[in-house]
């Protein structure tokens, strides 16, 4: 049995994000205090930072929307590319057909030059 339990990457990432969020919140309070020292009301400072957070959120949502649109378009292009008939036709083959033995396409057209063995 291990002395200390292993910490998963997801838990480490969550703790890191928590520390980052606490740091941002601390700097926000310091900035509001700095604005208050410059005779800006505390409520105005709070609203300023709330507006800034909403702008950042709107930009993130806007960029995620366009990334999702590009992913959907890429998936649609891949789907329609898979539905095309490129290369699905059988290869021409040597067989006996209506014009005798020769090289025929999948739809019955002879494509090889006809060689006549006439001894005339």
RODOBA-283280 format. One record per residue (C-alpha): chain; residue number from 0; residue in one letter; x, y, z. Coordinates in Angstrom, 2 decimals. Layout:
N
+--------+-----+---------+---------+---------+---------+
| cadena | num | residuo |      c1 |      c2 |      c3 |
+--------+-----+---------+---------+---------+---------+
|      A | NUM |       a |       X |       Y |       Z |
...
+--------+-----+---------+---------+---------+---------+
END
This chain:
120
+--------+-----+---------+---------+---------+---------+
| cadena | num | residuo |      c1 |      c2 |      c3 |
+--------+-----+---------+---------+---------+---------+
|      A |   0 |       x |    0.00 |    0.00 |    0.00 |
|      A |   1 |       x |    1.30 |    3.43 |   -0.91 |
|      A |   2 |       x |    2.00 |    5.96 |    1.79 |
|      A |   3 |       x |    0.30 |    8.78 |   -0.12 |
|      A |   4 |       x |   -2.59 |    8.37 |   -2.55 |
|      A |   5 |       x |   -1.85 |    9.28 |   -6.14 |
|      A |   6 |       x |   -3.26 |   12.57 |   -7.33 |
|      A |   7 |       x |   -4.90 |   12.34 |  -10.72 |
|      A |   8 |       x |   -4.22 |   14.83 |  -13.50 |
|      A |   9 |       x |   -7.80 |   16.04 |  -13.41 |
|      A |  10 |       x |   -7.49 |   16.85 |   -9.71 |
|      A |  11 |       x |   -4.23 |   18.70 |  -10.33 |
|      A |  12 |       x |   -5.84 |   20.66 |  -13.15 |
|      A |  13 |       x |   -8.78 |   21.55 |  -10.91 |
|      A |  14 |       x |   -6.50 |   22.73 |   -8.13 |
|      A |  15 |       x |   -4.48 |   24.79 |  -10.61 |
|      A |  16 |       x |   -7.63 |   26.40 |  -12.01 |
|      A |  17 |       x |   -8.78 |   27.14 |   -8.45 |
|      A |  18 |       x |   -5.49 |   28.87 |   -7.65 |
|      A |  19 |       x |   -5.70 |   30.87 |  -10.87 |
|      A |  20 |       x |   -9.27 |   31.91 |  -10.08 |
|      A |  21 |       x |   -8.32 |   32.96 |   -6.53 |
|      A |  22 |       x |   -5.42 |   34.98 |   -7.93 |
|      A |  23 |       x |   -7.67 |   36.73 |  -10.44 |
|      A |  24 |       x |  -10.25 |   37.47 |   -7.72 |
|      A |  25 |       x |   -7.52 |   38.86 |   -5.44 |
|      A |  26 |       x |   -6.18 |   41.11 |   -8.21 |
|      A |  27 |       x |   -9.71 |   42.26 |   -8.98 |
|      A |  28 |       x |  -10.22 |   43.33 |   -5.35 |
|      A |  29 |       x |   -6.87 |   45.12 |   -5.39 |
|      A |  30 |       x |   -7.81 |   46.91 |   -8.63 |
|      A |  31 |       x |  -11.18 |   47.98 |   -7.16 |
|      A |  32 |       x |   -9.34 |   49.28 |   -4.08 |
|      A |  33 |       x |   -6.89 |   51.14 |   -6.33 |
|      A |  34 |       x |   -9.80 |   52.72 |   -8.21 |
|      A |  35 |       x |  -11.43 |   53.63 |   -4.88 |
|      A |  36 |       x |   -8.21 |   55.39 |   -3.86 |
|      A |  37 |       x |   -8.56 |   57.43 |   -7.06 |
|      A |  38 |       x |  -12.04 |   58.55 |   -5.91 |
|      A |  39 |       x |  -13.97 |   56.10 |   -8.11 |
|      A |  40 |       x |  -16.93 |   54.63 |   -6.20 |
|      A |  41 |       x |  -16.50 |   50.96 |   -5.28 |
|      A |  42 |       x |  -19.79 |   50.05 |   -6.98 |
|      A |  43 |       x |  -18.58 |   51.58 |  -10.26 |
|      A |  44 |       x |  -15.36 |   49.57 |  -10.00 |
|      A |  45 |       x |  -17.33 |   46.37 |   -9.40 |
|      A |  46 |       x |  -19.59 |   47.10 |  -12.37 |
|      A |  47 |       x |  -16.53 |   47.87 |  -14.50 |
|      A |  48 |       x |  -15.02 |   44.48 |  -13.76 |
|      A |  49 |       x |  -18.37 |   42.74 |  -14.16 |
|      A |  50 |       x |  -18.65 |   44.32 |  -17.61 |
|      A |  51 |       x |  -15.11 |   43.20 |  -18.41 |
|      A |  52 |       x |  -15.95 |   39.62 |  -17.37 |
|      A |  53 |       x |  -19.09 |   39.68 |  -19.52 |
|      A |  54 |       x |  -17.11 |   40.96 |  -22.52 |
|      A |  55 |       x |  -14.54 |   38.17 |  -22.09 |
|      A |  56 |       x |  -17.34 |   35.61 |  -21.75 |
|      A |  57 |       x |  -19.04 |   36.94 |  -24.88 |
|      A |  58 |       x |  -15.78 |   36.74 |  -26.85 |
|      A |  59 |       x |  -15.21 |   33.17 |  -25.68 |
|      A |  60 |       x |  -18.75 |   32.15 |  -26.62 |
|      A |  61 |       x |  -18.42 |   33.89 |  -30.00 |
|      A |  62 |       x |  -15.16 |   32.11 |  -30.79 |
|      A |  63 |       x |  -16.55 |   28.75 |  -29.61 |
|      A |  64 |       x |  -19.59 |   29.25 |  -31.83 |
|      A |  65 |       x |  -17.44 |   29.73 |  -34.93 |
|      A |  66 |       x |  -15.20 |   26.82 |  -34.01 |
|      A |  67 |       x |  -18.31 |   24.64 |  -33.67 |
|      A |  68 |       x |  -19.56 |   25.88 |  -37.06 |
|      A |  69 |       x |  -16.23 |   24.99 |  -38.66 |
|      A |  70 |       x |  -16.27 |   21.53 |  -37.07 |
|      A |  71 |       x |  -19.83 |   20.88 |  -38.28 |
|      A |  72 |       x |  -18.91 |   22.04 |  -41.79 |
|      A |  73 |       x |  -15.82 |   19.82 |  -41.79 |
|      A |  74 |       x |  -17.91 |   16.84 |  -40.69 |
|      A |  75 |       x |  -20.47 |   17.61 |  -43.41 |
|      A |  76 |       x |  -17.76 |   17.81 |  -46.06 |
|      A |  77 |       x |  -16.30 |   14.51 |  -44.89 |
|      A |  78 |       x |  -19.74 |   12.89 |  -44.96 |
|      A |  79 |       x |  -20.52 |   14.09 |  -48.47 |
|      A |  80 |       x |  -17.04 |   13.17 |  -49.66 |
|      A |  81 |       x |  -17.71 |    9.63 |  -48.45 |
|      A |  82 |       x |  -20.99 |    9.50 |  -50.38 |
|      A |  83 |       x |  -19.43 |   10.25 |  -53.79 |
|      A |  84 |       x |  -18.86 |    7.52 |  -56.37 |
|      A |  85 |       x |  -15.20 |    8.28 |  -56.97 |
|      A |  86 |       x |  -13.49 |    5.05 |  -57.89 |
|      A |  87 |       x |  -16.48 |    2.82 |  -57.18 |
|      A |  88 |       x |  -16.85 |    1.58 |  -60.75 |
|      A |  89 |       x |  -15.41 |   -1.85 |  -61.49 |
|      A |  90 |       x |  -12.21 |   -1.92 |  -63.46 |
|      A |  91 |       x |  -12.32 |   -2.88 |  -67.16 |
|      A |  92 |       x |  -11.76 |   -6.58 |  -67.73 |
|      A |  93 |       x |  -10.96 |   -9.07 |  -70.46 |
|      A |  94 |       x |  -14.08 |  -11.06 |  -71.33 |
|      A |  95 |       x |  -16.28 |  -12.28 |  -74.15 |
|      A |  96 |       x |  -18.91 |   -9.71 |  -75.03 |
|      A |  97 |       x |  -21.25 |   -8.75 |  -77.92 |
|      A |  98 |       x |  -18.29 |   -7.82 |  -80.14 |
|      A |  99 |       x |  -16.27 |  -10.93 |  -79.29 |
|      A | 100 |       x |  -13.47 |  -11.42 |  -76.82 |
|      A | 101 |       x |  -11.91 |   -8.13 |  -75.73 |
|      A | 102 |       x |  -11.35 |   -5.50 |  -73.06 |
|      A | 103 |       x |  -14.76 |   -4.29 |  -71.80 |
|      A | 104 |       x |  -15.80 |   -1.57 |  -69.36 |
|      A | 105 |       x |  -18.34 |   -2.18 |  -66.59 |
|      A | 106 |       x |  -21.19 |   -1.01 |  -68.85 |
|      A | 107 |       x |  -20.38 |   -3.35 |  -71.77 |
|      A | 108 |       x |  -18.40 |   -1.08 |  -74.12 |
|      A | 109 |       x |  -15.37 |   -2.57 |  -75.76 |
|      A | 110 |       x |  -12.36 |   -0.31 |  -75.38 |
|      A | 111 |       x |   -9.49 |   -2.28 |  -76.92 |
|      A | 112 |       x |   -8.60 |   -1.96 |  -80.61 |
|      A | 113 |       x |  -10.06 |   -4.75 |  -82.67 |
|      A | 114 |       x |   -7.46 |   -7.01 |  -84.19 |
|      A | 115 |       x |   -8.67 |   -8.97 |  -87.20 |
|      A | 116 |       x |   -6.83 |  -12.17 |  -88.10 |
|      A | 117 |       x |   -7.96 |  -12.25 |  -91.72 |
|      A | 118 |       x |   -5.54 |  -13.90 |  -94.16 |
|      A | 119 |       x |   -7.02 |  -12.18 |  -97.19 |
+--------+-----+---------+---------+---------+---------+
END
